[in-house]
Amino acid sequence: MAANGRPFYPGWVIFLVLFVFFPAGFVLIFLRASKHRNYPHLRLLDYKICANTLLVLFILMTVSYINSLATDGSPILEVYLVCIAFLLLPSIFMYVKANRSNKAMLLRYDQYRSMIYEQRLTSMAQIAANVGLQPIVVGHELERMAYLGLLPNVHIDPITHTIVLISDRANPPTDAADRSPPRTLNCSTCGARTVLRPGESKECDYCHTIVSYA
């Protein structure tokens, strides 16, 4: 079940394969990315594992280059510059892409809640048209939100591709915090967006600052 945030191939498996048989590791990354193409929250993990892999390779090349200098060898500067161009810069690009994709995804989460609770949209196709994504992608994002508890009193019908709001009058909320919807808050240190429920605290994914929704 992809809604739980678990990738089809764990990251540790990919790193192990990379160090055992380098080409097979990249094949595994490609296969995992192809399986995640309709799961935005899992694509974030793919961006990060690509960035981490390229960064580790660049660090290894840097260590090798420094060792060559220390042993009075004749390291070729052009080779190191190529490593910067094909390892370090793509790694930075993937980190930036992951950060921007995460912010865009959290913004869509806010839009989904607005369309479901305020505009009362029930058609997944209509919601998909509003955000400019394919219905299958929107369906997976809504399933992810439901798994995280960000869509209370909502049932997603995978057969009819509709959304049903379930009345909760039998168990009314006991205080204001229970009635408050989830919110997207900005980290006070780095500005990254995080979705929190009332009373919840979470560590920022990027700088590890604690973000709280009081």
Secondary structure by P-SEA (a helix, b strand, c coil): ccccccccccaaaaaaaaaacaaaaaaaaaaaaaaacccaaaaaaaaaaaaaaaaaaaaaaaaaaaaaaaacccccaaaaaaaaaccaaaaaaaaaaaaaaaaaaaaaaaaaaaaacccccccaaaaaaaacccaaaaaaaaaaaaaacccccccccccccbbbbbbccccccccccccccbbbbbccccbbbbbbcccccccccccccccccc
